[in-house]
Amino acid sequence: MSILRQGLLALGFATLVVGVPLYAQRKSNILTTEEIERANLSGATAYDLVHMLRPRWFSRHELARVPRSPSDGLQSVGVRVWLNGHNAGDADFLKTIPTDRVLEMRWYSANEAASRFGPTDDAAIEVVLKRGG
C-alpha cells in the first residue's frame, strides 16, 4: 500500500512541477484585472505594478542580428509603451498611469511588437485602460 501511495504522490508532484512552468510562462506576458486587483497597490502607478509583479518586462533584452560589420552583432532592446493602441513613449510613461485605471497590461518581444504595432526594434508594453470614470 505504501508503494502505491508513494507512486501516486510522485506522479502528482511530477504533474505539478511540469505544469507550473507552462502556466507561469503563459501568464508571465499578461497582467490581468484580477492580478492587478489582488496586488492591492492603491495609490501606485502602472510602473510600480510592473516593477512589483513583472520586473523582467523592464530588463533590457539582447536581440541577435545579422552582423553588417565586425562590431555589429547583438543589439540591446528597450521598451515602448502603447496606451489603448497609441504609442505613448518609453517605460517612464507608466509612472503617469494610476493602477486603478488599468484594465490589462501585456508585454511583447521586439518581434511581436513589430508585428503588432509596426516597425520597431523595441519590446512593448501594451496598456489597456478601463472605460469611463
HELIX and SHEET records of a PDB file:
HELIX    1   1 SER A    2  LYS A   27  1                                  26    
HELIX    2   2 THR A   33  ALA A   39  1                                   7    
HELIX    3   3 ALA A   46  LEU A   53  1                                   8    
HELIX    4   4 PRO A   55  PHE A   58  5                                   4    
HELIX    5   5 ALA A   91  THR A   96  5                                   6    
HELIX    6   6 THR A   99  ARG A  101  5                                   3    
HELIX    7   7 ALA A  110  PHE A  117  1                                   8    
SHEET    1   A 5 ILE A  30  LEU A  31  0                                        
SHEET    2   A 5 VAL A 102  TYR A 108 -1                                        
SHEET    3   A 5 ALA A 123  LEU A 129 -1                                        
SHEET    4   A 5 VAL A  79  LEU A  83  1                                        
SHEET    5   A 5 HIS A  86  ASP A  90 -1                                        
SHEET    1   B 2 HIS A  61  ALA A  64  0                                        
SHEET    2   B 2 LEU A  74  VAL A  77 -1                                        
END                                                                             
